[in-house]
Amino acid sequence: MSGQLGIKTPHNRNLPQVVVGPWLSPSGASLLDNTDDSPKVYIKKIFAGGDASMAAVMKESGVADDYCQRHPLQLPLIIEEEKINEMMGIGEEDMIPDDLFTYIETAFGSLASWNSSFIMKDSEKHSHGLDYRLAEDYVGKLGRIPRASIQEVIQNSVQNIVKDLPHHPISRESLRCFILLPLFKDFVDSRYIAKLQLPYAEALLGLQKEMAAIFKMWLKVLPRDFAIRLITIYKVVIVQILNNAKQSSEIDRRALVSSLKMLSFLHAENFKDGAKAARINYEEFYIPEIGEKIDIRSDYFNWISSKIRPIRPDSPVSFCEYPFLFDAQAKTLLLRADATRQMQGAIQEAVINSNPMLWLFNPAQVQFLNINIHRNNIVEDTVNQLFHHKVTDYKRPLKVHFIGEEAEDAGGVRKEFFLLLLRELLNPDYGMFTEYPDTRTIWFKESSLETAATYSLIGIVCGLAIYNFTIINLPFPLALYKKLLGQSVGLDDLVDLDPHLTRTLHELLEYEENDVEEVYCMNFTVTQDFFGETKSIPLKPDGENIPVTLQNKQEYVDLLVDYKLNKSIESQYKAFHDGFYRVCGCVVLKLFQPMELMALVIGNENYNWFELERNTEYKGEYYADHEVIKMFWEVFHDLLLDQKKQFLIFLTGTDRVPILGMKALKMIIQSTADDSFLPVAHTCIGQLDLPKYSTKEKLRYKLLQAIQQSEGFGLV
């Protein structure tokens, strides 16, 4: 790196250079004049190159140690067979196997030699110069040597190396230690936090700027599984510290902070050039145990407080500083904590600004966002009542009342309101959306005559559903949620709408012949239907006169996809977006990935009916082994999938599973006496009133009758 020594040129030369010392070749030859009583240091093997060197020696006691102390840069690492044998008390009949030195020389020799078996020519500035797979193999073999005494020496040596890792390495080659060390088996063992993972993280995070930049370059060219290994190592450390929270110490706190910063560093480097260029999926960073081991609500409020008040050295570590570690369920808990905070603030503001007499005699009018609607005029009533509210009003809990019906809204009425309202708004008769029959998804209709206010209403409804944690039936593709989160959309997102068009465009891009113009006969236009009239719209100026060729086909595909997903529906989407963010304009929502946000809005279909049975509670005379309960579950598990989904609508108001999974569906079955009645569902609390039917056939008949009548409310 700094030029060949002794030849007065800065250029690198693969020439040998004399390192003066008391060295003897295996035959006894020496560069120095040796008398009979001179110490004898036999060089077995030398790895030399770059700015470092390594030698395996046999020596007379103390000589090489003394020389190394006086010339530390010339010989930084010495492997001495006799010394190791002496430490372990191994005699000549039980010497260290030759394989051990093969592994050590091959693995750690790479730190010093261009000629080692897995050093490659470092011809490019960003190259680490290692044959990573061979290094991985040999370091792995070091960890699998069966003899316990040798393992102990190796473990102690590796721990000493990690303890002394420098923040200012003398050369780029020294950085290879940061690649090789995590490959050692003990790095995935949480018992060595203080001796391995903590000092390694502190050394890597503390690297001087120039060396840190080199390591970041290496991360981009190292195999993907090296970064995944580091991620796994520090996730294990965090989980172990959370498990030992009651016995926490200063070392644990340091290790927790360093591990979190380490994962933050790896996450930042992975997504530095955007999500599309990322080599590691965002889910690889998730630690599901966080939601189980910490109180996310308290962590969130502590984090909010830390933004106002200065952080003390003894302040608890906040995981909200590292939200990329949260899985979808943890983010949902975080969103609920934020929604609760905003609701409390909105209610407080409403109380302050309200008429005291109104608060005294009708507190619900102040505490909630109240909507009173007629079932047969749901769209117009909703528009009239939602649009006159301020943004802070949307932050209050939503309460719906169907005029002429007795039910009080404890959650169930709200669910049916969303169901019926969206059924009307998404009706093709409105002409607001285009439905794609192949995928059963909808998209904004570019030729719609509906006003921006109606699209804004749908955005508000979608935001209110998230804010009030109600699953709704909104069959938009993933592209919508990408757009809401500020992510770009492309050709792969079009498949959720029109798979046939997507396949055609992929085929066009893959076609490499020069006769694209003759085979595809396309130009830079798109054909659209406007109320029965077909129009041709140019994708660029004079597009109708520009044929699609081999040279410009990528531009054509990009423009067509952009038109379909962005430009043609720009005004409609903007109105929807503005309405959505009038309700959901919070930082926490930005933490979600598009697929997670989609699941938050519409739920999923990951059914586990036996988990529903396990989570069910019983009231009255019923218990898990009651004869009627046994009959109920036998009947239920025999139902067809569509019938089970009908039962979910009957019980909860939707056939979708919450983002938290089936474990979030808590059903209560309560006994009632008269078996002439149908089962009754209380959708607000997920309770089923089940009469004590005498036979399985009667229970089945009554249950099927009940689930087919799932709309409307009355007091029971």
Secondary structure by P-SEA (a helix, b strand, c coil): ccccccccccccccbbbbbcccccccccccccccccccbbbbbcbbbbcccccccccccccaaaaaaaaaccccccbbbbaaaaaaaacccccccccaaaaaaaaaaaccccccccccccccccccccccaaaaaaaaaaaaaacccaaaaaaaaaaaaaaaaaccccccccccccccccccccccccccccccccaaaaaaaaaaccaaaaaaaaaaaaaccaaaaaaaaaaaaaaaaaaaaacccccaaaaaaaaaaaaaaaaaaaaaacccccccccccccccccccccccaaaaaaaaaaaaaccccccccccccccccccccaaaaaaaaaaaaaaaaaaaaaaaaaacccccccccccccccbbbbbbccaaaaaaaaccccccccccccbbbbbccccccccccaaaaaaaaaaaaaaacccccccccccccccccccccccccaaaaaaaaaaaaaaaaacccccccccaaaaaaaacccccccccccccaaaaaaaaaaaaccccccccccccccbbbbbcccbbbbbbccccccccccccccaaaaaaaaaaaaccccaaaaaaaaaaaaaacccccccccccaaaaaaaacccccccaaaaaaacccccccccccaaaaaaaaaaaaccaaaaaaaaaaccccccccccccccbbbbbbbbcccccccccccccccccccccccaaaaaaaaaaaaaaccccccc
